[in-house]
Amino acid sequence: MSLTISLQFPTGRYAAASWSDRDSPEWPPHPARFCLGLLDALRRANNLPDERAALLWLCSLPAPLVVIPHATRIHRDVIRGVFVPQNPSEAKNGIKHPRKERSFPVVFLEADTPTVFFHWNNTDRSDDMHEPLARLLGRLPRFGHSSSLVIAALCDGVDSDEDQWQKFIPVDAGNLGLTPELQFRVPWAGLIESAEASYSKDDRAVEMSALIADAEKKAKPTKTLKPAASPRGRHDPRHHWCGYMASSIDKCVSTPWSRDVLLLRIENGCRLGLPSTWQISETLHKTLLDRWSRYPENGPVPSWISGHADGNRGRATAPAGHCHLAIFTLPHVGRKYADGHLLGIGLALPRPEEIGLSRAEFLRTWNQAQAALFGEAGTLELVASDKSWSAILAPVASPSPPYALRPSRWTRPSTLWQSVTPVILDRHPKPHFRKDPTAWQASCETILRNACERIGLPSPVRVAPSFVSSLDGVPQSSAFVAPEQRAGRPKRFHLHARLEFAEKVEGPLLLGAGRFRGYGLFVPVSEQTSTQENDA
């Protein structure tokens, strides 16, 4: 059976600070916070055995599906300039904590209907736990800050109208080990015991006594004694994090690559710049092929990984239009203080239907590739062939990574896209720029439109070729080294571009002859200045 819990906020507000940023709301709400709120309600009602058993059972379930209203139905804000009254003190030595300004991140919601749902599929013993869990939910007074009152209840299911709701799906083993969009704190079998062990009144009294004693040693006779506050998180239970992917609610056109990407963070090594994209991508691809060949049981390298029709490293490429693995760099660009340095490397996988494989077969092959690439260490040391640079790579695992290391930075649906690395044109634009700039620009626009159509995208309504990018931190196109061509052929021409489509396009978006090695990488520029994301 399934289990669904609904949350309604009668005051029309949900106040709770993000784990990584005290000025940002924790939105969507984390399931672990909800279970800890139920623990508080349980303890206030004398810790009834049947309700405690229901809460322990709820925490033992897998991570739930989280459903929240569409972004157009909510409003985020930060209430600033609030001075909270001080806690009364019975101490006789004049102890007084300093009065400080507080801020409260808030999400405003519809007050008349439930707006947050936690849903579990295929739960066992849900009939036995139904009544005590319903009683416990009925006593939950708030969720998050004390000002965000809540009405929690069991319900029949989740609204399936995707135009009004957005779903966040927990990442499991079947998600190809790719980088999740978000990380939520989720309940686990030992959460309740961990919370009770962490929060102990006796331990807090001992800690406060130590803080007061330390303050008395440093205090001056003419000033009020101000002991230091307990470190944040000192009494928090042990957290378990789970990756979540947001379901797409926008009707948009997709590129041949899946929006589920694998992002690798540069943990250590040389500081690398954006113009080295081709060398880095080529080195990573060669490393993957080399490590695959070390395991004979893997068989020949699949063409969607090697990029060659026969699976080898020869010059014979796959048929025209064939989609395969694309490797691109993750630079710090388009943000405040952007300088173009690389934070990591991304791998875009083709959609299984694009390469004629079932999802099960595709999953098996990709798991083999990851095992060959990372081994048991879970990291990858990437070294240039001439030993001029090296980097240690690992999958992104932070709950709040830099903006460039979030999948939405490269895949968010948008009608407007700007190049981060220049597009390598399939042919030289004619006539020469100095002879006829207008005709040259028209020729570039035609080539770029054809490049979009070649990967199955509609022709852009506007194309703006340029030698420079409008994004901060992106060098001009001449700073990028043109990849070597076959002997006797001229170097490929490359330039930046800005594309506008009539309908939304979902990334990752890579165009041109160098798209499988990170050239022609575009980023959505609509809402790129959003303050809800962290800078690198």
C-alpha positions in Angstrom: 0.0 0.0 0.0 1.0 3.6 -0.4 1.2 6.3 2.2 0.6 10.0 1.6 0.9 12.8 4.2 -0.4 16.3 3.4 0.7 19.6 5.0 -1.5 22.7 5.0 -0.3 26.0 6.3 -3.3 28.0 7.6 -1.4 31.2 8.1 -0.2 31.0 4.4 3.5 30.9 5.3 6.2 28.3 5.8 9.3 29.6 7.6 12.5 27.4 7.8 16.1 28.3 7.1 18.2 26.3 4.6 20.8 24.0 6.1 23.6 25.8 4.1 22.3 29.4 4.0 20.4 31.0 6.9 19.0 33.7 4.6 17.4 31.2 2.2 14.3 29.1 2.9 14.5 25.3 3.0 12.3 24.7 0.0 11.2 22.1 -0.8 10.9 21.0 2.9 13.2 18.2 3.9 11.4 15.0 5.0 13.8 14.6 8.0 12.7 18.0 9.4 9.1 16.8 9.3 10.0 13.6 11.2 11.9 15.6 13.9 8.8 17.8 14.3 6.7 14.7 14.9 9.3 13.6 17.5 8.7 16.9 19.3 4.9 16.3 19.2 5.4 12.7 20.5 7.5 13.8 23.5 5.0 16.5 24.4 2.3 13.8 24.6 4.1 11.6 27.1 5.8 9.4 24.4 2.9 7.0 23.9 4.2 3.5 22.8 1.9 3.0 19.8 2.6 6.5 18.4 6.3 6.0 19.0 6.2 2.7 17.1 4.4 4.5 14.2 7.1 7.2 14.1 9.9 4.7 14.2 8.2 2.8 11.3 7.8 6.0 9.3 11.5 6.8 9.7 12.5 3.3 8.5 10.8 3.8 5.1 12.8 4.8 2.0 13.0 8.4 1.0 9.6 9.8 0.0 8.4 11.5 -3.1 8.0 15.3 -2.4 5.3 17.3 -4.1 5.1 21.1 -3.9 3.2 23.8 -5.8 4.5 25.1 -9.1 6.9 28.1 -8.7 4.2 30.5 -10.0 1.9 29.6 -7.1 4.4 30.6 -4.3 6.4 33.6 -3.3 9.7 33.6 -1.5 10.9 36.4 0.8 13.3 37.1 3.7 11.9 39.1 6.6 14.7 41.2 8.0 15.1 43.7 10.8 13.5 41.5 13.5 14.8 41.7 17.1 13.7 38.6 19.0 13.0 39.1 22.8 15.7 37.6 25.0 15.1 34.5 27.0 14.5 35.1 30.7 17.4 34.0 33.0 17.1 33.0 36.6 20.9 33.5 37.1 21.8 36.0 39.8 25.1 37.1 38.2 23.6 39.4 35.6 24.1 37.2 32.6 22.6 38.7 29.5 22.9 37.5 25.9 23.5 40.3 23.3 20.4 41.4 21.4 21.0 40.8 17.7 19.0 41.4 14.5 17.4 38.3 13.0 16.2 37.4 9.6 13.5 34.8 8.7 13.4 33.2 5.2 9.7 32.6 4.4 7.7 30.9 1.6 4.2 32.2 1.2 1.6 29.6 0.2 -2.1 29.1 -0.3 -3.7 29.0 3.2 -6.9 27.1 2.3 -5.6 23.9 0.9 -2.7 21.4 1.5 0.3 22.5 -0.4 3.1 20.0 0.5 2.9 16.2 0.2 5.2 13.4 1.2 4.4 10.2 -0.6 5.7 6.6 0.0 5.0 3.7 -2.4 4.6 0.1 -1.4 4.7 0.5 2.4 4.3 -2.5 4.7 2.1 -2.5 7.9 0.5 0.8 6.9 -2.9 -0.5 8.1 -1.5 -1.2 11.6 0.2 2.2 11.8 -2.7 4.3 10.3 -4.5 5.2 13.6 -1.5 6.1 15.8 0.2 8.0 13.0 -3.0 10.0 12.3 -3.2 10.9 16.0 0.4 12.0 16.0 0.0 14.1 12.9 -3.1 15.8 14.5 -0.9 17.0 17.3 1.8 18.5 15.2 1.4 22.3 15.8 4.1 23.7 13.5 6.6 22.8 10.8 9.8 24.7 10.7 9.9 27.9 12.7 7.3 28.4 15.4 5.5 31.0 13.3 4.6 28.5 10.5 1.6 26.7 11.8 0.7 23.5 10.1 -2.2 21.0 9.7 -0.8 17.6 9.0 -3.0 14.7 8.0 -3.1 11.4 6.0 -4.7 11.7 2.6 -5.6 9.5 -0.3 -3.0 10.5 -2.9 -1.1 13.3 -4.7 -2.6 15.6 -7.3 -1.4 14.6 -10.7 -1.9 17.9 -12.5 1.7 18.7 -13.5 0.7 22.2 -14.5 0.0 23.1 -10.9 2.4 20.8 -9.0 6.1 19.9 -9.2 7.4 16.5 -8.0 10.9 15.8 -6.6 11.8 12.2 -7.1 14.4 10.4 -4.9 17.4 9.1 -6.8 18.0 5.4 -6.6 20.4 2.9 -8.0 18.5 3.0 -11.3 19.4 6.6 -11.9 22.7 5.6 -13.5 24.7 7.2 -10.6 24.2 10.7 -12.1 24.4 14.0 -10.3 21.2 14.8 -8.5 19.7 18.3 -8.8 19.1 18.7 -5.0 20.1 17.0 -1.8 17.4 16.6 0.9 17.8 15.4 4.5 15.7 12.3 4.8 14.7 10.1 7.7 16.5 6.9 8.5 16.0 4.0 10.9 18.1 5.5 13.7 17.0 9.1 13.4 14.8 9.2 16.5 17.4 7.6 18.7 20.1 9.9 17.4 17.9 13.0 18.0 17.2 11.9 21.6 20.8 11.2 22.3 21.9 14.5 20.8 19.4 16.6 22.7 19.9 16.1 26.4 18.9 18.7 29.0 21.7 17.5 31.3 24.3 17.9 28.6 23.1 21.4 27.8 23.3 22.4 31.4 26.9 21.2 31.6 27.8 22.9 28.4 26.2 26.2 29.6 28.1 26.1 32.9 31.4 25.7 31.0 30.5 28.6 28.7 29.7 30.8 31.7 32.9 29.9 33.5 34.9 30.7 30.4 33.1 34.1 30.1 33.8 34.9 33.8 37.5 34.6 33.3 37.5 37.1 30.5 34.8 39.5 31.8 35.4 43.0 33.1 33.8 44.2 36.3 32.0 47.1 34.6 30.5 45.1 31.8 27.6 42.6 31.6 28.7 39.0 31.4 28.1 37.7 27.9 28.9 33.9 27.5 29.3 32.6 24.0 26.5 30.8 22.3 26.5 27.0 21.8 27.9 26.1 18.4 25.2 25.7 15.7 24.5 22.0 15.1 26.0 21.0 18.4 22.7 19.2 19.4 21.6 18.1 15.9 21.1 14.5 15.2 23.1 12.7 12.6 21.9 13.6 9.1 21.3 11.3 6.1 21.2 13.0 2.7 19.4 11.7 -0.4 19.7 13.0 -4.0 16.5 14.2 -5.6 15.7 15.0 -9.3 12.9 17.5 -10.2 10.4 16.3 -12.7 10.2 18.5 -15.7 6.9 20.6 -15.8 7.8 22.7 -18.8 6.7 21.7 -22.3 9.9 22.0 -24.2 12.1 20.5 -26.9 14.9 18.2 -25.8 18.4 17.8 -27.2 19.8 14.3 -28.0 21.4 14.2 -24.5 19.5 13.4 -21.3 19.1 16.2 -18.8 20.4 13.7 -16.2 24.2 14.4 -16.3 27.2 13.3 -14.3 29.1 16.2 -12.9 32.6 15.7 -11.5 34.2 18.2 -9.2 37.9 19.1 -9.3 39.0 18.2 -5.8 42.6 18.9 -6.2 45.3 19.6 -8.8 46.2 22.5 -11.1 44.1 25.5 -11.7 42.7 25.1 -15.2 41.1 27.7 -17.4 38.2 27.6 -19.9 40.4 27.7 -23.1 41.9 24.3 -22.1 38.5 22.6 -22.7 39.5 20.6 -25.7 42.6 19.2 -24.1 40.8 18.2 -20.9 37.9 16.6 -22.6 40.1 14.7 -24.9 42.3 13.5 -22.0 39.2 12.3 -20.0 37.8 10.4 -23.0 41.1 8.7 -23.7 41.4 7.7 -20.0 37.9 6.2 -20.1 38.7 4.1 -23.2 42.0 3.0 -21.8 40.5 1.9 -18.5 37.7 0.1 -20.2 40.2 -2.0 -22.2 41.8 -3.1 -18.9 38.8 -5.3 -18.2 38.4 -7.9 -21.0 35.1 -9.0 -19.6 33.6 -5.7 -20.6 34.0 -6.5 -24.3 34.5 -3.9 -27.0 33.8 -0.3 -26.2 30.3 0.6 -27.2 30.1 3.1 -30.1 28.0 5.6 -27.9 31.0 5.8 -25.5 33.9 5.7 -28.0 32.2 7.9 -30.7 33.4 5.5 -33.4 31.3 3.1 -35.4 33.6 0.1 -34.8 34.2 1.0 -31.1 37.9 1.6 -31.6 40.1 4.7 -31.5 40.7 4.9 -35.2 39.7 7.8 -37.4 36.6 6.2 -38.7 33.8 8.1 -37.0 30.3 7.0 -36.4 27.6 7.7 -39.0 26.4 11.3 -39.4 23.8 12.3 -36.8 25.0 9.6 -34.4 24.7 10.7 -30.8 27.2 9.6 -28.2 28.9 10.6 -24.9 29.7 14.3 -24.7 32.3 15.7 -22.3 32.2 19.4 -21.3 33.9 21.6 -18.7 32.1 23.4 -15.9 33.5 26.9 -15.6 32.7 29.7 -13.2 31.1 32.2 -15.7 28.2 34.5 -15.9 28.2 35.3 -12.2 29.6 37.9 -9.9 33.4 37.8 -9.9 33.4 35.2 -12.6 36.9 34.5 -14.0 36.4 31.4 -16.2 38.4 28.9 -14.0 37.1 25.4 -14.1 35.3 23.8 -11.2 34.7 20.4 -12.8 33.9 18.3 -15.8 30.5 17.2 -17.0 29.4 14.0 -18.9 26.2 14.2 -21.0 24.8 10.8 -21.8 22.7 10.2 -24.9 19.1 9.2 -24.4 18.7 5.4 -24.7 16.1 5.8 -27.5 18.5 7.9 -29.5 21.0 5.1 -29.7 18.6 2.2 -30.0 19.1 0.6 -26.6 16.7 -0.4 -23.9 17.1 1.3 -20.5 18.2 -1.9 -18.9 21.0 -2.5 -21.4 22.0 1.2 -21.3 22.2 1.0 -17.5 24.4 -2.1 -17.5 26.8 -0.5 -20.0 27.1 2.8 -18.1 27.7 1.0 -14.8 30.6 -0.8 -16.4 32.0 2.5 -17.7 31.8 4.1 -14.2 33.4 1.1 -12.6 36.2 1.2 -15.1 36.6 5.0 -14.7 36.6 5.4 -10.9 37.5 1.9 -9.6 37.1 1.3 -5.9 38.6 4.6 -4.9 35.7 6.6 -6.2 38.0 9.3 -7.6 39.8 9.8 -10.9 43.3 11.2 -11.4 43.4 12.9 -14.8 46.9 13.6 -16.1 47.9 15.3 -19.3 50.0 13.2 -21.8 52.9 15.6 -21.4 52.5 15.8 -17.6 51.9 19.5 -17.8 48.8 19.4 -15.6 46.8 17.0 -13.4 43.5 17.0 -11.6 41.7 14.8 -9.1 38.0 14.4 -10.0 35.1 13.0 -7.9 31.3 13.0 -8.4 29.6 16.0 -6.9 28.2 15.0 -3.5 27.8 18.3 -1.6 24.2 19.3 -0.5 24.9 22.8 -1.7 27.5 22.8 -4.5 28.7 25.9 -6.4 26.3 27.1 -9.1 28.4 25.6 -12.0 28.2 22.2 -10.4 24.4 22.0 -10.4 22.7 20.2 -13.3 20.1 23.0 -13.7 22.8 25.4 -14.6 23.2 23.6 -17.9 19.9 21.9 -18.4 17.2 24.4 -17.3 14.6 24.9 -20.1 14.9 28.3 -21.7 14.2 30.1 -25.0 17.5 32.1 -24.8 20.9 30.4 -24.8 24.4 31.9 -24.8 27.6 30.1 -25.8 30.2 29.4 -23.1 32.7 27.8 -25.4 32.8 28.8 -29.1 31.0 26.8 -31.7 33.2 25.0 -34.3 31.4 25.7 -37.6 30.9 22.7 -39.9 32.2 24.8 -42.8 33.9 28.2 -43.3 31.5 31.2 -43.7 31.8 33.0 -47.0 32.8 35.6 -48.1 35.6 36.7 -45.8 34.6 39.0 -42.9 36.7 41.9 -44.1 35.3 41.7 -47.6 31.6 41.7 -46.7 30.7 41.7 -43.0 27.0 41.6 -43.6 27.1 38.5 -45.9 29.6 36.9 -43.6 27.3 37.2 -40.7 24.4 35.9 -42.7 26.5 32.9 -43.7 27.3 32.3 -40.0 23.7 32.4 -39.1 22.8 29.9 -41.7 25.5 27.5 -40.5 24.4 27.8 -36.9 20.7 27.2 -37.8 21.8 24.1 -39.7 23.8 23.0 -36.6 20.6 23.2 -34.5 18.6 21.3 -37.0 21.3 18.6 -37.2 20.7 17.6 -33.6 17.0 17.7 -33.9 16.2 21.2 -32.6 14.0 23.7 -34.3 15.6 26.5 -36.2 16.2 29.5 -33.9 14.1 32.6 -34.4 17.2 34.8 -33.8 20.9 34.0 -34.2 23.6 36.5 -33.1 27.2 35.3 -34.0 30.0 37.2 -32.4 33.7 36.9 -31.5 32.9 37.6 -27.8 30.4 36.2 -25.4 28.1 38.3 -23.3 28.8 36.1 -20.2 31.3 37.4 -17.6 34.4 35.3 -17.4 34.2 33.9 -20.9 37.3 34.7 -23.1 36.8 35.7 -26.7 36.7 33.0 -29.3 40.3 33.6 -30.5 41.6 32.5 -27.0 40.4 29.0 -27.6 42.8 26.7 -29.4 41.3 25.3 -32.6 41.5 21.5 -32.7 43.8 19.9 -35.2 42.4 18.8 -38.5 43.6 16.1 -40.8 46.8 16.8 -42.6 46.4 19.2 -45.5 43.1 20.7 -44.3 42.7 24.2 -42.8 41.8 24.7 -39.1 38.2 24.8 -38.3 36.6 28.3 -37.7 34.9 28.9 -34.4 33.0 31.7 -32.8 30.5 32.6 -30.0 26.8 32.8 -30.6 23.5 33.8 -28.9 20.4 31.8 -29.8 16.7 32.5 -29.3 14.1 29.8 -29.9 10.4 30.1 -30.3 9.8 27.5 -27.6 11.8 26.3 -24.6 14.7 24.0 -25.1 16.0 21.7 -22.4 19.7 21.2 -22.2 22.4 20.3 -22.1 22.9 22.1 -25.4 26.1 21.5 -27.4 26.4 22.6 -31.1 28.9 22.3 -33.9 31.7 20.0 -34.9 33.3 20.0 -31.5 30.2 19.3 -29.4 31.4 16.0 -28.1 34.5 17.6 -26.7 32.9 20.6 -24.9 33.0 23.1 -27.8 29.8 24.8 -28.6 28.5 24.5 -25.0 25.6 26.8 -24.3 24.0 28.0 -21.0 20.5 29.2 -20.5 20.6 32.9 -19.7 17.0 33.5 -18.6 16.9 34.0 -14.9 20.6 33.5 -14.7 21.0 36.3 -12.2 18.7 34.5 -9.7 19.9 35.1 -6.2 18.6 31.8 -5.0 21.8 30.0 -6.1 25.2 30.3 -4.5 28.2 31.7 -6.3 31.3 29.6 -6.7 
